[in-house]
Each structure stands twice: as C-alpha cells, then as structure tokens.
Amino acid sequence: MTTHHAAPARHRIALIPGDGIGPEVLSAARRVLDAVTARHGIALGYTAYDWSCARYLRTGAMMPDDGLDRLREHDAILLGAVGAPKVPDHVSLWGLLIPLRRGFRQYVNVRPVRVFEGLASPLRAVRPGEVDLVVVRENVEGEYSEAGGRLNRGFPDELAVQEAVFTRAGVSRVLAHAFGLAARRGGRLTSATKSNGIVHTMPFWDELVREAAGHHPEVRWEQEHIDALAAKFVLQPGRYDVVVASNLFGDILSDLAAAVAGGIGIAPAANLNPERDFPSMFEPVHGSAPDIAGRGIANPFGAIWSAALMLDHLGHPAAASEVTGALAAVLARTAVRTPDLGGSAGTGEFTEAVVRML
C-alpha cells in the first residue's frame, strides 16, 4: 500500500525591497528563510515588486494604481526599506507604506525589543535578558490622520491644522490585541497616555483601556504619561512587558526601546491584520540608509528578525524561534558584527553566520 504525503502548503510572499539598503537586507532575510524553511518543509513562493523612490522618480508614483489589488492575494508582505534623499519623506511614506497599512487594515504594529547577550546596551545598568518587551502601536488612525489642512500659505497669518482621530472601534481593537498578547506573555500591560495635557483623545483612550482591562482580569495593567514613560524606558526598561500606545506615541517609544536594546538596526516590526482578511506586512524598523547602500555593510538583523515574525504569523512558530535563536547565538557566541554594532563584518558574512547557527 502506497502512502501519499500531502505537499506542504505554499505561502505566497510579496517582496518589496524598496530603496537604499532595502534590497541588501531583504536578500539576507531570504537566504535565512531558504535555510530554515528547507529544514521544516515549509514552501514559500515569492513575487518581487520594484515599488520604491526610484520608481517614483521614474514614473511619478511609488507604486502602480492597482498596487493593492496585486498584493491582495498574497499571504504576507516582506518589505526592505523606503526612502531616498531626492524624494520627500511624506511623499514616499504616503505613496507606499501608509496606503498598504490602511488599505489592508494592518491596524496593529508590533515591535519586539530584547537586550541580547553579546550586544551591549548603551545603558550601563542593563544586562542581557533583563529587557524583553513588546510595543503594540495603533497603526492606522490616531495622530497620523489625514484630517486637517493649510490656510493662508505664504502670508504672516499662515496656519496648519492637523486633527488626531481616535475611534472607539479603532482603539478597542488594538487594545484587545495588546491585552491578549499580555495574557500570553508575562501578564503585564502598560498603556501610554497624555490625558493630563491632551484633553479629548487621551481621556477617551484611557476609558477604553479600562474597558478592555475588564475583559482581561488576568492581566495586571497600569497607565503612564508618555513623558514619564520615555524617561522610565531609559531608567528602568526591564520593568515593562507589553506597552500599548497610540500611533505617534508607539512610533516614538518603539524607536527609543530599540536604541536601549543596542541599535535601531536590530529592530523588527510587524504590521498585522489580525483577522487575516488581508496580508500582513513585515519590515525592519531602520530606514534606507542611503549613505551606506551598495557597500555590503548593512545590518540584516532587523530584516531577518522581521522574517521570523512573518513565519510565526504564517503558523510556523518553531521555525520562527529557530531564526531568533540563531540571531541570538551569533551575538552571544561569535564576534561577527556589522559596523553599526561595532564590528567589521559585511552583510553576507553576518547572514552566513546566522545560517550556520541554524
């Protein structure tokens, strides 16, 4: 009798290398993905898209009009970096990243932060293993809304109005995700607020946090004003587990936390559509770093860790933890470091070290 084994499910991955070091770090992430998926029998199929500032300078658009339709059938999006000196940041951001986040309802931005053995934190009192937190950022509304405008341009009484938009649905769903994550982790959650100075949106946020907490009695929670929280991230980063914040506060806090962990080059991010109605997007936090692009010295750590987050999202937690374990092992057991981490290894050398650890 012949036994037929079903072929592994094939996940469709959209690759958007983007600008600067984006193609270099995405190539490194793919090299690691190829190694770990071969071991676990996971099938990934890739389609690459050249959407970038280079495309904008060539065609006047970061991506084609039907860009979202082209990506819709994929299971996940892996992005390198976006940005170039000749294209204003608001043009590149609103031409690609923000339409993807909003069009695909990727309303949860998850940024894990760890202090690894072998990579010293700039904070002298922080030891490896003491800092292991996740910043959960509301990703599609809040302070980064499109509501507002400019009046009287060029005159002495010129003004700009930017409206923050907080909806019950938008805040509640990101809080549900954050409290759920806290319940699965250490059972602790901190909410970033500024209700002593921002009199409408932030008290509303606080009320919804209290409501969400009522559904999760197993989670101990507190709220901190963003200014005090930023200070405590530096003074006592080890006391935090899951931190939930609005779009602006989460953006700033997660970069600060990455710096506490030893560098923005190691930080990953997941833009999640938890309902899985649309593809989620995974990207390193670092920018396109045009000053070092093409020199083969970019740090692929953040892109490789982002690829691990993608594997976890696709339902392969064992493979994902092997990748993060390999990243940790390279730092703990070898001297292989890219220049931003104080070493002299190139992108390829660091990537090969990670593959060897797998």
N, C-alpha and C positions, 0 to 999 in steps of 0.2 A: 504494500500500500504506500502510495507516494504522499508525503506531507507537503502541502503548499504553504509557504510563509508569505503573508501579505507584505507588499513593498511598503517601506516607511512613508508616512505622509510627507508630501513635498510642500514646504513652506515657501511662498513667493515673497522675495525680499526686494524692495526697491532701493537702489543705491544712489544717493545724491552726494557725490564727492565735494562739490562746491568749489571754493576758492582757496588760494594760498596753500597751507599745509593740509587742507582737507583731503585731497586725493592721496597724499602720502600716508596719513594716519588711517584712512579707510582701507587702503591696500593692506596695511599691517593687521587691522582688525579681521579682514577676510582671511589672511594667512592663518591666524589663530582659530577662526571659525572652521576653516577647512580641516585643521588638525583635530579639533575636538568633536566635530560632527562625524568625521570618519570613524572615530573610536566608538561613538554612541549610535551609529547607524541612523543619523538624522539627515534628511535630504533637504538642502536649501537650493532654491533656484533664484538666480539674481538677474535683475534688469537694471542697467545703469542709465542715469539721466544727467545730461550736462548742464543742468539748471544752476546758474551762477551769475556773479557780477560780470564775468567775461561774456556770458550770453547777453546780459543787459547792454553792455557796451556795443555788442554786435547787432542786436535786434531791437533794443529799447524795452525789453521785458525780461524779468528774472526767470520766468517760466512761461510756457505757452498758455493760451486761454483755456484749453481743455486739460490743464495740468492735473487738477484734482480728479477728473474722470480717468485719466491714465493710471493714477496711483490707487484708485479706489479698490481694485480687485486684489491688491497685494495684502499680505498678512502683516507686514511691518515695513517701516522705512528706516534705513540707516543713513545718517547724514554726517558729512565730514565737518565742514565749517563754511560760513558765508561771510563775505565782506571783502572789500578792496578799496585802496586809497582813492581811486577815481570815482567811486560811487558812494554818495552819502549814505550813512548807516540806516537812516529811516527809509530810504528807497529800497535797499537790499532786504531789510527786515520785513517791511510791509509788502514787498513783492514776492516773498517766498515763505519764510518761516511762519509769519502770523497767519497768512491765508491757510497754510496747512494745519496749524494748530486749531484754528477756528472752524475751518471747513470740515475737518474730521473730528470735531468736538473732543479734542485732546485736552480736557479741562483739568487734568491732574498732571502737574510737573513734579517728578520725584527725583531728588538729588541726594544719594547716599554719601556720607563723609566718614572716613576712617583714618586714624593715625596708624600707619603701618610700621612694623618693626623694620629698622634699616633705613627709614626715611625720617629724618629729624623734623619735628615741628619747629617753626620759628619761635614758638613759645617754650621757654626753657623748662617749665614745670610740667609739661605734658609728656607722658610716656606712652609707648605703643600699647594698643589695646584699651586705653582709657577713654578714647573718643571713638564712638561708633554711633552716629546719629543719622537721621534722615530728615531733610527739609521737604515738606509737602507744600507745594506752591499752587495757588489758584492760577490757572494758566490762560484764561480766555476773556476775563472781564476785569472788574476792579479798576485800578488806576490807569490801566493801559486800554482805555476805551477810545472809540473813535468820536465820541460826542464832544463838541467844542468847536472853536474856530478862532480866526484872527480878524480884527477890525482896525480900520484907520491905518493901514500899512504905510509906513514911512513918515507919518505925522508924529508930532510930540506926544499926542494922546493915544498912540498905538497901544492895543491891548491884545492879549492872548487868553483864551478861556479853555481849560481842559477839565472835563467832567469825569469824575470817578463813578462807575456804575456797579453797584452791588445788588444782585437779585437774590431773593430767598432760594430759588431753585439752584442758582449758581454756587452760592456759598454752602448750602446744605449738602450738595453732592460731594464737594471736595472735603468737607468736614467728615462725611460718612466714610470716605476712603481713608482719611487720616486716622480716625478713631479705630477703624477696622485694622489698619496696619499696626497701630499702637497695641491693640489687643493681641496681635500675633507676635509682637516683639516683646519689649520689656514692660508693657502695661502702663507707660507714662507718656503723657502728651502735654506740650506747651503751646499755647496759642499766642501769636504775636499780635499786639493791638496798639492803638494810639488813641483810645477813647477819651483821654484827658485833654486832647487837643483837637481832634477831628470829630466834630460833634454829631454828625448824622450817620455816616457809613460805619464808623468803628463801633459805636454802641450797638448798632444793628448786628454787626459781625459778632460781638460779644454775646448778644442774646441768642443767636443761632448756635454759638459754641455751647452755651449752657443747655440748649435744647438737645443738641447732638449727644452731649455727655449723659443726658438722662437715658438714652438708648444704649449706653455702654458703661454700665455700673462697674465693670471690671477694670476700667481704665482710670488711673489717677491723673487728674489734669490741673493745670494752673494757667493763668494768663500773665503775660509780661508786656510792659510797654516797650515798643521797638527800640528806643534809645537805650534803655537799661539792658534789654536782651542782647543788643550788639556788644555792649561792654562785657556782659557775662559770657558771651561766646568766646571772648578773648581771655577772660579771667578764670572761668570755670567751665570749659567746654565739655568736660566729662559728665556733667550733671544732666545733660539732655539726651533724649532718645528720639521721639518723633516731635518735630516742630512744624506746626501748620500756620500758614501765613497767606495774606493777600498777594496779588500778582507782584506789586512793587516791593513789598517787604520781603517776600520769599525770594525774589530775584537777588536782592542785596545780601540777605542773610546767607544764601547758599554759596555765593562767591566768597564771602567772609569766612564761612566754615571751611571751604576748600583751601583757602590760604592758611588757616590754622592747621590743616592737615599736611601742609608742606608744599602746596603749589596748585595753581589753577589747572596745570597740565594733566593732573591725575583725575580730575573730577568728571564723572559721567552724569548724564541726565536722561530720564525717560519722560516723554510726553504721551500720556496714556488716555485712551478712550476705554474706560473700564468695562463698558457694555459690549465692546468688541464689534460694534456696528460699523466701525471704520478702522483702518490701520492705525496703529500707534507708531510713534517716531522716537528714535534713539540717537543721541548725539553727545559728543564730548562738550564740556562747558567752554573750553578755551576758544579763542577766536581763530581767525585765519592766519594770523602771524605772518603777514607778507614779508617782513624783514628777514625771516629765515626760510621762506618757502623755496623748495628746489635744492636745498643744501643737504638733505638727507639726515638732518639732526633733530627733526620734530619729535616730540614725546608722544608715542602712540598709546600710552597708558589709559588716558580717558576714553579713547575710541574703543580700545579692547574691552574695558570695563563696561562701556555702553553696549557693546555687542553681547556681553554676558547678561546684562539686564534684558536684552531682547530675547535671548534664549530662554530665560526664566519666564518671560511673558508668553512665549510660544509653547510653554508647557514642558520645558526641559530643565528643571531646577538642578539636577545632578551635574549636567554638563556646564551649566552656568557657574555653579560653585567650584567646579574644577578650574575654570578660567580665572575666577577671582583668587582661588588658591594659588594658581601658578604665578599670577601677578605678585601676590604677597611673598611667595617663595623667592622670586628673583630679587626683590628688595631685601629680604631677610638673609639670604644665603649667598648672594653674589655681590660683586662690586659694579655690576653693569648698571649704569645710569646715563640718561641723556643729559646734555649740557644744562638744561633748566633745573635739573636735580643735582647739579654739581659734578657730573661725570663727563666722560668723553665719548660714550657710545653713540653710534648712529641709530636711526630709526630701525633699520634692518637688524642690527646687532641686538638691540633690546627685544625686538619681536622674536628673533630666533631663540633668545634665552627663555622667553615665555613658552615657546613651543617645546623646548627641551624639558621644561618643568612639567609640562602636560604628560 
